[in-house]
Amino acid sequence: MMAQAANAQGNKDKTNLTVSNVYSKLKAAILPLRKYGAANIVGFVSSVTLDLLEHSTDY
């Protein structure tokens, strides 16, 4: 439901994630949520995104 609401409001990013940009893209996506407190943020990523993140030099 949250994803549907975000898409309906135009809150989507079609950037292709790569090893070099995945960390910064995730950080940028989380930034607006930090006002609720870092302990309250739970996120889910695909296995492809996790693989990119694990190979990222920024992580």
PyMOL Python script that loads the backbone (N, CA, C, O; Angstrom):
from pymol import cmd

cmd.read_pdbstr("""\
ATOM      1  N   MET A   1       0.809  -1.190   0.000  1.00  0.00           N
ATOM      2  CA  MET A   1       0.000   0.000   0.000  1.00  0.00           C
ATOM      3  C   MET A   1       0.860   1.265   0.000  1.00  0.00           C
ATOM      4  O   MET A   1       0.546   2.231  -0.695  1.00  0.00           O
ATOM      5  N   MET A   2       1.925   1.256   0.767  1.00  0.00           N
ATOM      6  CA  MET A   2       2.783   2.440   0.791  1.00  0.00           C
ATOM      7  C   MET A   2       3.405   2.690  -0.571  1.00  0.00           C
ATOM      8  O   MET A   2       3.488   3.834  -1.020  1.00  0.00           O
ATOM      9  N   ALA A   3       3.841   1.627  -1.230  1.00  0.00           N
ATOM     10  CA  ALA A   3       4.450   1.784  -2.548  1.00  0.00           C
ATOM     11  C   ALA A   3       3.429   2.314  -3.551  1.00  0.00           C
ATOM     12  O   ALA A   3       3.761   3.154  -4.387  1.00  0.00           O
ATOM     13  N   GLN A   4       2.204   1.834  -3.474  1.00  0.00           N
ATOM     14  CA  GLN A   4       1.159   2.321  -4.375  1.00  0.00           C
ATOM     15  C   GLN A   4       0.890   3.800  -4.141  1.00  0.00           C
ATOM     16  O   GLN A   4       0.729   4.561  -5.095  1.00  0.00           O
ATOM     17  N   ALA A   5       0.840   4.213  -2.873  1.00  0.00           N
ATOM     18  CA  ALA A   5       0.606   5.619  -2.548  1.00  0.00           C
ATOM     19  C   ALA A   5       1.768   6.475  -3.044  1.00  0.00           C
ATOM     20  O   ALA A   5       1.551   7.557  -3.589  1.00  0.00           O
ATOM     21  N   ALA A   6       2.983   6.006  -2.862  1.00  0.00           N
ATOM     22  CA  ALA A   6       4.159   6.757  -3.322  1.00  0.00           C
ATOM     23  C   ALA A   6       4.138   6.908  -4.834  1.00  0.00           C
ATOM     24  O   ALA A   6       4.408   7.990  -5.354  1.00  0.00           O
ATOM     25  N   ASN A   7       3.823   5.837  -5.538  1.00  0.00           N
ATOM     26  CA  ASN A   7       3.744   5.902  -7.007  1.00  0.00           C
ATOM     27  C   ASN A   7       2.642   6.854  -7.457  1.00  0.00           C
ATOM     28  O   ASN A   7       2.823   7.613  -8.410  1.00  0.00           O
ATOM     29  N   ALA A   8       1.503   6.814  -6.773  1.00  0.00           N
ATOM     30  CA  ALA A   8       0.387   7.683  -7.130  1.00  0.00           C
ATOM     31  C   ALA A   8       0.748   9.160  -6.955  1.00  0.00           C
ATOM     32  O   ALA A   8       0.243  10.017  -7.681  1.00  0.00           O
ATOM     33  N   GLN A   9       1.618   9.450  -5.995  1.00  0.00           N
ATOM     34  CA  GLN A   9       2.034  10.830  -5.731  1.00  0.00           C
ATOM     35  C   GLN A   9       3.268  11.223  -6.541  1.00  0.00           C
ATOM     36  O   GLN A   9       3.781  12.333  -6.402  1.00  0.00           O
ATOM     37  N   GLY A  10       3.736  10.317  -7.380  1.00  0.00           N
ATOM     38  CA  GLY A  10       4.891  10.622  -8.220  1.00  0.00           C
ATOM     39  C   GLY A  10       6.221  10.502  -7.502  1.00  0.00           C
ATOM     40  O   GLY A  10       7.231  11.025  -7.974  1.00  0.00           O
ATOM     41  N   ASN A  11       6.235   9.823  -6.374  1.00  0.00           N
ATOM     42  CA  ASN A  11       7.463   9.642  -5.598  1.00  0.00           C
ATOM     43  C   ASN A  11       8.168   8.358  -6.019  1.00  0.00           C
ATOM     44  O   ASN A  11       8.167   7.370  -5.284  1.00  0.00           O
ATOM     45  N   LYS A  12       8.760   8.378  -7.187  1.00  0.00           N
ATOM     46  CA  LYS A  12       9.491   7.218  -7.664  1.00  0.00           C
ATOM     47  C   LYS A  12      10.712   7.699  -8.434  1.00  0.00           C
ATOM     48  O   LYS A  12      10.732   8.800  -8.983  1.00  0.00           O
ATOM     49  N   ASP A  13      11.703   6.866  -8.458  1.00  0.00           N
ATOM     50  CA  ASP A  13      12.962   7.203  -9.105  1.00  0.00           C
ATOM     51  C   ASP A  13      13.318   6.045 -10.021  1.00  0.00           C
ATOM     52  O   ASP A  13      13.393   4.899  -9.576  1.00  0.00           O
ATOM     53  N   LYS A  14      13.534   6.331 -11.280  1.00  0.00           N
ATOM     54  CA  LYS A  14      13.834   5.274 -12.250  1.00  0.00           C
ATOM     55  C   LYS A  14      15.323   5.159 -12.535  1.00  0.00           C
ATOM     56  O   LYS A  14      15.723   4.605 -13.559  1.00  0.00           O
ATOM     57  N   THR A  15      16.142   5.679 -11.630  1.00  0.00           N
ATOM     58  CA  THR A  15      17.592   5.590 -11.789  1.00  0.00           C
ATOM     59  C   THR A  15      18.026   4.134 -11.734  1.00  0.00           C
ATOM     60  O   THR A  15      17.594   3.386 -10.857  1.00  0.00           O
ATOM     61  N   ASN A  16      18.877   3.730 -12.666  1.00  0.00           N
ATOM     62  CA  ASN A  16      19.457   2.392 -12.609  1.00  0.00           C
ATOM     63  C   ASN A  16      20.540   2.395 -11.543  1.00  0.00           C
ATOM     64  O   ASN A  16      21.492   3.172 -11.608  1.00  0.00           O
ATOM     65  N   LEU A  17      20.385   1.519 -10.564  1.00  0.00           N
ATOM     66  CA  LEU A  17      21.374   1.433  -9.496  1.00  0.00           C
ATOM     67  C   LEU A  17      22.608   0.684  -9.990  1.00  0.00           C
ATOM     68  O   LEU A  17      22.516  -0.296 -10.728  1.00  0.00           O
ATOM     69  N   THR A  18      23.758   1.179  -9.557  1.00  0.00           N
ATOM     70  CA  THR A  18      25.040   0.552  -9.883  1.00  0.00           C
ATOM     71  C   THR A  18      25.860   0.470  -8.605  1.00  0.00           C
ATOM     72  O   THR A  18      25.476   1.024  -7.575  1.00  0.00           O
ATOM     73  N   VAL A  19      26.974  -0.213  -8.674  1.00  0.00           N
ATOM     74  CA  VAL A  19      27.880  -0.305  -7.526  1.00  0.00           C
ATOM     75  C   VAL A  19      28.329   1.084  -7.085  1.00  0.00           C
ATOM     76  O   VAL A  19      28.524   1.328  -5.895  1.00  0.00           O
ATOM     77  N   SER A  20      28.490   1.982  -8.033  1.00  0.00           N
ATOM     78  CA  SER A  20      29.017   3.309  -7.694  1.00  0.00           C
ATOM     79  C   SER A  20      27.958   4.283  -7.182  1.00  0.00           C
ATOM     80  O   SER A  20      28.313   5.297  -6.580  1.00  0.00           O
ATOM     81  N   ASN A  21      26.658   4.010  -7.403  1.00  0.00           N
ATOM     82  CA  ASN A  21      25.662   4.973  -6.934  1.00  0.00           C
ATOM     83  C   ASN A  21      24.649   4.425  -5.933  1.00  0.00           C
ATOM     84  O   ASN A  21      23.854   5.194  -5.394  1.00  0.00           O
ATOM     85  N   VAL A  22      24.655   3.136  -5.673  1.00  0.00           N
ATOM     86  CA  VAL A  22      23.619   2.531  -4.837  1.00  0.00           C
ATOM     87  C   VAL A  22      23.622   3.100  -3.415  1.00  0.00           C
ATOM     88  O   VAL A  22      22.555   3.382  -2.870  1.00  0.00           O
ATOM     89  N   TYR A  23      24.768   3.270  -2.820  1.00  0.00           N
ATOM     90  CA  TYR A  23      24.834   3.766  -1.442  1.00  0.00           C
ATOM     91  C   TYR A  23      24.293   5.187  -1.350  1.00  0.00           C
ATOM     92  O   TYR A  23      23.488   5.483  -0.468  1.00  0.00           O
ATOM     93  N   SER A  24      24.717   6.057  -2.233  1.00  0.00           N
ATOM     94  CA  SER A  24      24.261   7.448  -2.178  1.00  0.00           C
ATOM     95  C   SER A  24      22.764   7.554  -2.481  1.00  0.00           C
ATOM     96  O   SER A  24      22.080   8.397  -1.901  1.00  0.00           O
ATOM     97  N   LYS A  25      22.252   6.722  -3.369  1.00  0.00           N
ATOM     98  CA  LYS A  25      20.820   6.736  -3.671  1.00  0.00           C
ATOM     99  C   LYS A  25      19.996   6.270  -2.474  1.00  0.00           C
ATOM    100  O   LYS A  25      18.951   6.848  -2.177  1.00  0.00           O
ATOM    101  N   LEU A  26      20.458   5.232  -1.791  1.00  0.00           N
ATOM    102  CA  LEU A  26      19.745   4.771  -0.602  1.00  0.00           C
ATOM    103  C   LEU A  26      19.787   5.819   0.507  1.00  0.00           C
ATOM    104  O   LEU A  26      18.779   6.065   1.170  1.00  0.00           O
ATOM    105  N   LYS A  27      20.941   6.430   0.707  1.00  0.00           N
ATOM    106  CA  LYS A  27      21.067   7.484   1.719  1.00  0.00           C
ATOM    107  C   LYS A  27      20.131   8.643   1.402  1.00  0.00           C
ATOM    108  O   LYS A  27      19.486   9.179   2.303  1.00  0.00           O
ATOM    109  N   ALA A  28      20.048   9.032   0.145  1.00  0.00           N
ATOM    110  CA  ALA A  28      19.176  10.134  -0.257  1.00  0.00           C
ATOM    111  C   ALA A  28      17.703   9.777  -0.055  1.00  0.00           C
ATOM    112  O   ALA A  28      16.899  10.637   0.305  1.00  0.00           O
ATOM    113  N   ALA A  29      17.354   8.525  -0.285  1.00  0.00           N
ATOM    114  CA  ALA A  29      15.970   8.089  -0.112  1.00  0.00           C
ATOM    115  C   ALA A  29      15.575   8.051   1.364  1.00  0.00           C
ATOM    116  O   ALA A  29      14.419   8.299   1.709  1.00  0.00           O
ATOM    117  N   ILE A  30      16.530   7.744   2.226  1.00  0.00           N
ATOM    118  CA  ILE A  30      16.268   7.649   3.659  1.00  0.00           C
ATOM    119  C   ILE A  30      16.238   9.019   4.331  1.00  0.00           C
ATOM    120  O   ILE A  30      15.575   9.190   5.354  1.00  0.00           O
ATOM    121  N   LEU A  31      16.933   9.975   3.780  1.00  0.00           N
ATOM    122  CA  LEU A  31      17.069  11.294   4.399  1.00  0.00           C
ATOM    123  C   LEU A  31      15.739  11.915   4.835  1.00  0.00           C
ATOM    124  O   LEU A  31      15.656  12.389   5.969  1.00  0.00           O
ATOM    125  N   PRO A  32      14.706  11.940   4.006  1.00  0.00           N
ATOM    126  CA  PRO A  32      13.447  12.548   4.459  1.00  0.00           C
ATOM    127  C   PRO A  32      12.791  11.811   5.626  1.00  0.00           C
ATOM    128  O   PRO A  32      11.983  12.395   6.348  1.00  0.00           O
ATOM    129  N   LEU A  33      13.126  10.546   5.816  1.00  0.00           N
ATOM    130  CA  LEU A  33      12.524   9.754   6.891  1.00  0.00           C
ATOM    131  C   LEU A  33      13.225   9.928   8.229  1.00  0.00           C
ATOM    132  O   LEU A  33      12.682   9.554   9.268  1.00  0.00           O
ATOM    133  N   ARG A  34      14.416  10.487   8.211  1.00  0.00           N
ATOM    134  CA  ARG A  34      15.219  10.594   9.430  1.00  0.00           C
ATOM    135  C   ARG A  34      14.562  11.469  10.487  1.00  0.00           C
ATOM    136  O   ARG A  34      14.891  11.360  11.668  1.00  0.00           O
ATOM    137  N   LYS A  35      13.637  12.334  10.081  1.00  0.00           N
ATOM    138  CA  LYS A  35      12.958  13.190  11.053  1.00  0.00           C
ATOM    139  C   LYS A  35      12.127  12.371  12.037  1.00  0.00           C
ATOM    140  O   LYS A  35      11.759  12.862  13.104  1.00  0.00           O
ATOM    141  N   TYR A  36      11.832  11.124  11.677  1.00  0.00           N
ATOM    142  CA  TYR A  36      11.077  10.248  12.562  1.00  0.00           C
ATOM    143  C   TYR A  36      11.981   9.474  13.517  1.00  0.00           C
ATOM    144  O   TYR A  36      11.494   8.723  14.362  1.00  0.00           O
ATOM    145  N   GLY A  37      13.283   9.654  13.387  1.00  0.00           N
ATOM    146  CA  GLY A  37      14.248   8.963  14.233  1.00  0.00           C
ATOM    147  C   GLY A  37      14.839   7.772  13.523  1.00  0.00           C
ATOM    148  O   GLY A  37      14.124   6.970  12.922  1.00  0.00           O
ATOM    149  N   ALA A  38      16.139   7.663  13.595  1.00  0.00           N
ATOM    150  CA  ALA A  38      16.836   6.591  12.879  1.00  0.00           C
ATOM    151  C   ALA A  38      16.426   5.203  13.366  1.00  0.00           C
ATOM    152  O   ALA A  38      16.447   4.252  12.584  1.00  0.00           O
ATOM    153  N   ALA A  39      16.059   5.069  14.625  1.00  0.00           N
ATOM    154  CA  ALA A  39      15.692   3.765  15.169  1.00  0.00           C
ATOM    155  C   ALA A  39      14.362   3.269  14.613  1.00  0.00           C
ATOM    156  O   ALA A  39      14.052   2.084  14.731  1.00  0.00           O
ATOM    157  N   ASN A  40      13.578   4.148  14.013  1.00  0.00           N
ATOM    158  CA  ASN A  40      12.256   3.774  13.529  1.00  0.00           C
ATOM    159  C   ASN A  40      12.214   3.454  12.045  1.00  0.00           C
ATOM    160  O   ASN A  40      11.139   3.194  11.503  1.00  0.00           O
ATOM    161  N   ILE A  41      13.351   3.467  11.381  1.00  0.00           N
ATOM    162  CA  ILE A  41      13.376   3.237   9.940  1.00  0.00           C
ATOM    163  C   ILE A  41      13.687   1.769   9.657  1.00  0.00           C
ATOM    164  O   ILE A  41      14.719   1.241  10.073  1.00  0.00           O
ATOM    165  N   VAL A  42      12.777   1.134   8.948  1.00  0.00           N
ATOM    166  CA  VAL A  42      12.980  -0.242   8.501  1.00  0.00           C
ATOM    167  C   VAL A  42      12.815  -0.232   6.996  1.00  0.00           C
ATOM    168  O   VAL A  42      11.811   0.259   6.480  1.00  0.00           O
ATOM    169  N   GLY A  43      13.786  -0.767   6.297  1.00  0.00           N
ATOM    170  CA  GLY A  43      13.721  -0.762   4.849  1.00  0.00           C
ATOM    171  C   GLY A  43      13.944  -2.146   4.273  1.00  0.00           C
ATOM    172  O   GLY A  43      14.587  -2.997   4.887  1.00  0.00           O
ATOM    173  N   PHE A  44      13.415  -2.350   3.115  1.00  0.00           N
ATOM    174  CA  PHE A  44      13.581  -3.604   2.394  1.00  0.00           C
ATOM    175  C   PHE A  44      14.123  -3.291   1.009  1.00  0.00           C
ATOM    176  O   PHE A  44      13.659  -2.363   0.347  1.00  0.00           O
ATOM    177  N   VAL A  45      15.092  -4.059   0.581  1.00  0.00           N
ATOM    178  CA  VAL A  45      15.652  -3.906  -0.760  1.00  0.00           C
ATOM    179  C   VAL A  45      15.671  -5.270  -1.434  1.00  0.00           C
ATOM    180  O   VAL A  45      15.637  -6.311  -0.777  1.00  0.00           O
ATOM    181  N   SER A  46      15.724  -5.239  -2.739  1.00  0.00           N
ATOM    182  CA  SER A  46      15.788  -6.495  -3.488  1.00  0.00           C
ATOM    183  C   SER A  46      17.156  -7.139  -3.302  1.00  0.00           C
ATOM    184  O   SER A  46      18.096  -6.492  -2.840  1.00  0.00           O
ATOM    185  N   SER A  47      17.264  -8.389  -3.656  1.00  0.00           N
ATOM    186  CA  SER A  47      18.547  -9.082  -3.543  1.00  0.00           C
ATOM    187  C   SER A  47      19.571  -8.476  -4.500  1.00  0.00           C
ATOM    188  O   SER A  47      20.766  -8.473  -4.206  1.00  0.00           O
ATOM    189  N   VAL A  48      19.114  -7.964  -5.637  1.00  0.00           N
ATOM    190  CA  VAL A  48      20.019  -7.310  -6.588  1.00  0.00           C
ATOM    191  C   VAL A  48      20.589  -6.033  -5.957  1.00  0.00           C
ATOM    192  O   VAL A  48      21.789  -5.773  -6.050  1.00  0.00           O
ATOM    193  N   THR A  49      19.727  -5.246  -5.318  1.00  0.00           N
ATOM    194  CA  THR A  49      20.178  -4.017  -4.657  1.00  0.00           C
ATOM    195  C   THR A  49      21.132  -4.338  -3.515  1.00  0.00           C
ATOM    196  O   THR A  49      22.138  -3.651  -3.341  1.00  0.00           O
ATOM    197  N   LEU A  50      20.834  -5.357  -2.745  1.00  0.00           N
ATOM    198  CA  LEU A  50      21.722  -5.751  -1.654  1.00  0.00           C
ATOM    199  C   LEU A  50      23.077  -6.182  -2.190  1.00  0.00           C
ATOM    200  O   LEU A  50      24.107  -5.852  -1.603  1.00  0.00           O
ATOM    201  N   ASP A  51      23.091  -6.909  -3.289  1.00  0.00           N
ATOM    202  CA  ASP A  51      24.350  -7.327  -3.898  1.00  0.00           C
ATOM    203  C   ASP A  51      25.167  -6.121  -4.335  1.00  0.00           C
ATOM    204  O   ASP A  51      26.375  -6.075  -4.103  1.00  0.00           O
ATOM    205  N   LEU A  52      24.521  -5.144  -4.964  1.00  0.00           N
ATOM    206  CA  LEU A  52      25.222  -3.923  -5.359  1.00  0.00           C
ATOM    207  C   LEU A  52      25.769  -3.194  -4.143  1.00  0.00           C
ATOM    208  O   LEU A  52      26.899  -2.705  -4.160  1.00  0.00           O
ATOM    209  N   LEU A  53      24.969  -3.123  -3.092  1.00  0.00           N
ATOM    210  CA  LEU A  53      25.392  -2.446  -1.880  1.00  0.00           C
ATOM    211  C   LEU A  53      26.590  -3.141  -1.238  1.00  0.00           C
ATOM    212  O   LEU A  53      27.507  -2.477  -0.755  1.00  0.00           O
ATOM    213  N   GLU A  54      26.586  -4.442  -1.231  1.00  0.00           N
ATOM    214  CA  GLU A  54      27.695  -5.200  -0.658  1.00  0.00           C
ATOM    215  C   GLU A  54      28.994  -5.015  -1.440  1.00  0.00           C
ATOM    216  O   GLU A  54      30.082  -5.140  -0.878  1.00  0.00           O
ATOM    217  N   HIS A  55      28.883  -4.720  -2.721  1.00  0.00           N
ATOM    218  CA  HIS A  55      30.063  -4.512  -3.549  1.00  0.00           C
ATOM    219  C   HIS A  55      30.452  -3.040  -3.678  1.00  0.00           C
ATOM    220  O   HIS A  55      31.464  -2.702  -4.292  1.00  0.00           O
ATOM    221  N   SER A  56      29.639  -2.185  -3.094  1.00  0.00           N
ATOM    222  CA  SER A  56      29.897  -0.749  -3.159  1.00  0.00           C
ATOM    223  C   SER A  56      31.141  -0.382  -2.357  1.00  0.00           C
ATOM    224  O   SER A  56      31.361  -0.915  -1.269  1.00  0.00           O
ATOM    225  N   THR A  57      31.939   0.508  -2.881  1.00  0.00           N
ATOM    226  CA  THR A  57      33.129   0.958  -2.146  1.00  0.00           C
ATOM    227  C   THR A  57      32.761   1.980  -1.077  1.00  0.00           C
ATOM    228  O   THR A  57      33.552   2.236  -0.169  1.00  0.00           O
ATOM    229  N   ASP A  58      31.575   2.561  -1.173  1.00  0.00           N
ATOM    230  CA  ASP A  58      31.128   3.549  -0.189  1.00  0.00           C
ATOM    231  C   ASP A  58      30.516   2.924   1.045  1.00  0.00           C
ATOM    232  O   ASP A  58      30.435   3.578   2.085  1.00  0.00           O
ATOM    233  N   TYR A  59      30.086   1.682   0.963  1.00  0.00           N
ATOM    234  CA  TYR A  59      29.380   1.020   2.066  1.00  0.00           C
ATOM    235  C   TYR A  59      30.347   0.595   3.123  1.00  0.00           C
ATOM    236  O   TYR A  59      29.944   0.020   4.134  1.00  0.00           O
TER     237      TYR A  59
END
""", "prot")
cmd.dss("prot")
cmd.show_as("cartoon", "prot")
cmd.util.cbc("prot")
cmd.orient("prot")
